[in-house]
Amino acid sequence: MLLEYFRLREQPFGVTPDPRFFYPSDTHREAMASLLYGIQSERAFMAMVAQPGMGKTMLLFNLLEQLGSGVRTAFLFQTQCDSRELLGYLLTDLGLKVESYDPIQMHEQLKGELLKEARAGRRVVVIVDEAQNLDTSVLETVRLLSDFECPSRKLMQIILAGQPQLSQKIGSPELVQLRQRLSMIIQIKPLAAKDVATYIARRLQVAGYTGPALFSPEAVGLIAARSRGIPRLINNYCFNALSLACALKKTTADADVVHEVAHDLEIVDLSVDSTATEGHDITPIELPVFPPEPRAAVPLRAPEHWMASEVGAATTSPVAPDSLGIRDLRSPAMPSYNVRTGKLPVRPAPRAVPRRQPAQPPLLAVARRRLRARTARLRTAGREVGRQLRGISAFLIRLSGLEIAPDTSPISTAKPESARPAETSLHAIAEQATGSSGYRTEGANV
C-alpha cells in the first residue's frame, strides 16, 4: 500500500544492507578508500570501528563488490563462538569440508588452502563482522592466524569490524600484540545534517521515486537532529513517517508527522534524549529530488514471446522487475528490463490434427517380393556351384595327363534324342568332362 501510494518501485528504507542503497558520504568514502588501499598494499591486520547502525555491514558488502576475481574472501558474522568454532566457520566459508574440529588438523587444512591460493597468485581476505563479541582468547586466535606467511608476503589479510567496544578490547593490556599488528584503524563518523537530506534523496532515487519532495524541509531538519546522523535511525524515522503520512492521506511528511513518529520511537530508545531538541530551533533542510537513474533498455531475446507481440495494442515502457515477480539485486549501473505491456493476446486453441498412418502393403505383394528375392539367391548359388564343378573337372583332367585346349565350337545345349550308351573307358570320361567344361582333348593316349 505504501509503495502504490507514493509510486515507489521498492521499499527505500529497508532493514537489509542492500549495496545498491549505499550512500558514499565523506566518512564512508574515506573508510572505503582506506580499506581498498590496505588490501592492495597487503596489510595483514585492519580494524574498522563505528557506532551501531552506521552502515558497517553495507560498506563491507560494497568492499566485496569492489574486489576482483584475484581476491578470495570469507565473511564471518557468527562471533558468539570459541576458537575452534571460529576456525570451523572460516574453513566452511572458504568452501572446505571440516572433517574434524581438532585445532591442529584445522590449522593444517587452512595452511594448505592458503598456500594453494598463494601459488595461484590470489589474495585471501577474511572479514570478521561484529568482532566486539569475540572473547580475548578468540581475538588472540585471530592474531595467530596472521602468522601464516611466506618470506615475501602474508598469506591472509584480516579485517575486524565492530562497535566501539572492539576498540576497548583492543586497547586492553592482554591484546597488546594484536594492537601492535593493526596497521590501520578506521572510524566511521555520523552523517552531517546536510548529508542526511542527500542520504534520504539517494535512497528514494534508487527506489524509483520521481516527483516532488516527500519530506518538508522542517521534517528533514527534525530527522537529522533526532537521528544524530545515524543511517539506521534515519531509515526508521523515514519509514514510519511515510507510513503515517500514507495513513493520513498526506502527500508529504511534514514536521507534525515526524514529531509523532519521534515520540513513538523514543519511548523504547533510552539512548535518545527527547528534551535535547525541544528548546532548540530546528534548521530546515531542503530535500533534493534526484532524477530517476538512467537504465538502458534490454530487448527480449525471443521476439515471438507474447510480451513482444501485439504491437498495436501494447505500449513500450520500462517495467520494474518487481512487477514481473523478479527481485532486482543488480547494481544501479546494470540495465533494466524493457518489455511490452498491454492486454494479453488471445491465442486460439490448437486444433487436433490426426496423424496419417502409412498404408500397409498387401500380403500377396510381400509374398511375391520375398519369392523373387529367394529365386535370385538360388540362381546365384547355382552359378557358383557350376563354376566350382568346372574347376574340379579341369583339375582332374590335368591329373590324368590329357592336354586341354579351348573348344571353339559352340556347345550344344539341345537335349539329345537318344541316350548315349554308357562308356566306362577313360576316353569316354574325358569326353564327358570336355563337353561339360567347354574344352576338348587332342591326341589323348588312351
Residue pairs with C-beta under 8 A, 6 or more apart in sequence:
1 246
2 8
2 11
2 242
2 243
2 246
3 9
3 10
3 11
5 246
6 209
6 214
6 242
6 246
7 208
7 209
7 210
7 211
8 204
8 207
8 208
8 209
9 207
9 208
9 320
9 322
10 207
10 208
10 320
10 322
10 328
11 207
11 239
12 21
12 203
12 204
12 206
12 207
12 209
12 238
13 203
13 234
13 235
13 236
13 238
13 239
13 242
14 21
14 235
15 235
17 55
17 57
17 58
17 61
18 58
18 329
19 58
19 61
19 62
19 65
19 331
20 206
20 329
20 330
20 331
20 332
21 58
21 202
21 203
21 206
22 28
22 55
22 58
22 59
22 61
22 62
23 195
23 198
23 199
23 202
23 203
23 231
24 32
25 191
25 192
25 195
25 199
26 192
26 195
27 188
27 189
27 190
27 191
28 55
28 59
28 188
30 186
31 48
31 59
31 186
31 187
31 188
32 59
32 62
32 63
32 66
34 46
34 184
34 186
35 46
35 48
35 63
35 159
35 184
35 186
36 63
36 66
38 46
38 157
38 183
38 184
39 67
39 71
39 123
39 125
39 157
42 123
42 153
42 154
42 157
43 157
43 183
43 184
44 146
44 149
44 154
44 156
44 157
44 158
44 181
44 183
45 143
45 146
45 157
45 158
45 160
45 178
45 181
45 182
45 183
46 157
46 158
46 159
46 160
46 182
46 183
46 184
46 185
46 186
47 131
47 159
47 160
47 161
47 162
47 166
47 167
47 170
47 182
47 184
47 185
47 186
48 56
48 59
48 159
48 160
48 161
48 162
48 185
48 186
48 187
48 188
49 161
49 162
49 163
49 164
49 166
49 167
49 185
49 186
49 187
49 188
50 56
50 161
50 163
50 164
50 187
50 188
50 189
51 163
51 164
51 188
51 190
51 230
52 163
52 230
52 232
53 230
53 231
53 232
53 233
54 188
54 190
54 230
54 231
54 232
55 188
55 231
55 232
56 129
56 161
56 162
56 188
57 129
57 161
59 188
60 75
60 127
60 129
60 159
60 161
63 127
64 73
64 75
64 127
65 331
67 73
67 125
70 121
70 122
70 123
71 122
71 123
71 124
71 125
72 94
72 117
72 122
72 123
72 124
72 125
73 124
73 125
73 126
73 127
74 90
74 93
74 94
74 124
74 125
74 126
74 127
75 93
75 127
75 129
76 86
76 89
76 90
76 93
76 126
76 127
76 128
76 129
77 129
77 130
78 85
78 89
79 86
79 128
79 129
79 130
79 131
79 132
79 133
79 134
80 133
81 89
81 138
82 135
82 137
82 138
83 103
83 137
83 138
83 141
84 101
84 103
84 106
85 101
86 134
86 138
86 141
86 142
87 101
87 103
87 106
87 107
87 110
87 141
88 98
88 101
88 106
90 110
90 126
91 97
91 98
91 106
91 109
91 110
91 113
92 98
94 110
94 113
94 124
96 109
96 110
96 113
98 106
98 109
99 105
100 106
110 145
110 148
111 148
111 155
114 124
114 148
114 155
114 156
115 155
117 123
117 124
117 155
118 150
118 153
118 155
123 157
124 155
124 156
124 157
125 156
125 157
125 158
125 159
126 145
126 156
126 157
126 158
126 159
127 158
127 159
127 161
128 134
128 142
128 158
128 159
128 160
128 161
129 161
129 162
130 161
130 162
130 163
131 139
131 160
131 161
131 162
131 166
132 162
132 163
132 164
132 165
132 166
132 169
133 162
134 142
134 169
136 169
136 172
136 174
136 175
139 169
139 170
139 175
139 178
140 174
140 175
140 177
140 178
142 158
142 160
142 178
143 175
143 177
143 178
143 181
145 156
145 158
146 154
146 156
146 158
146 181
148 154
148 155
148 156
149 155
160 166
167 185
169 175
170 178
170 179
170 182
171 179
190 228
190 229
190 230
191 199
191 224
191 229
191 230
191 231
191 234
192 229
193 221
193 224
193 225
193 229
193 283
193 285
194 285
195 229
196 220
196 223
196 224
196 227
196 229
196 234
196 285
197 220
197 224
197 285
197 286
197 287
197 288
198 288
199 231
199 234
200 215
200 220
200 223
200 234
200 238
200 287
201 287
201 288
201 289
201 290
202 290
203 235
203 238
204 214
204 290
205 290
205 291
205 292
205 293
206 293
206 332
208 292
208 320
209 292
210 291
210 292
211 289
212 251
212 252
212 289
213 252
213 286
213 287
213 289
214 242
214 245
214 251
214 252
214 253
214 287
215 223
215 238
215 241
215 252
215 253
215 258
215 287
216 252
216 253
216 254
216 255
216 284
216 287
217 284
217 285
217 286
217 287
218 254
218 255
218 282
218 284
219 241
219 252
219 253
219 254
219 255
219 257
219 258
220 284
220 285
220 286
220 287
221 282
221 283
221 284
221 285
222 255
222 258
222 259
222 262
222 277
222 282
223 234
223 237
223 238
223 241
223 258
224 234
224 285
225 276
225 277
225 280
225 282
226 233
226 237
226 258
226 262
226 266
226 272
226 277
227 233
227 234
227 236
227 237
228 272
236 265
237 258
237 261
237 262
237 265
238 253
240 261
240 264
240 265
241 253
241 257
241 258
241 261
242 253
244 253
244 257
244 260
244 261
245 251
245 252
245 253
245 257
248 257
250 257
255 282
262 274
263 274
265 272
266 272
266 274
293 332
295 318
295 332
295 334
295 335
295 336
296 335
296 336
297 318
297 335
297 336
297 337
297 338
298 335
298 336
298 337
298 338
299 308
299 338
300 307
300 308
300 339
302 308
303 309
306 344
306 345
306 347
307 339
307 340
307 341
308 339
308 340
309 340
309 345
310 340
310 342
310 343
310 345
311 340
313 342
313 343
313 345
314 340
314 341
314 342
314 343
315 340
315 341
315 342
316 338
316 340
317 338
317 341
318 336
318 337
318 338
319 337
319 338
319 339
319 341
320 328
320 336
321 327
321 328
321 336
321 337
322 328
324 337
324 339
328 336
389 436
390 436
390 437
390 438
393 433
393 436
393 437
394 404
394 433
394 437
394 439
396 433
397 404
397 430
397 433
397 434
397 437
397 439
397 441
398 404
400 426
400 430
401 445
402 430
402 441
402 444
403 441
403 442
403 443
403 444
404 434
404 439
404 441
405 439
405 440
405 441
405 442
406 438
406 439
407 434
407 438
407 439
407 440
409 440
411 435
411 438
423 429
423 431
425 446
426 446
427 444
427 446
430 441
430 444
430 446
431 441
434 440
434 441
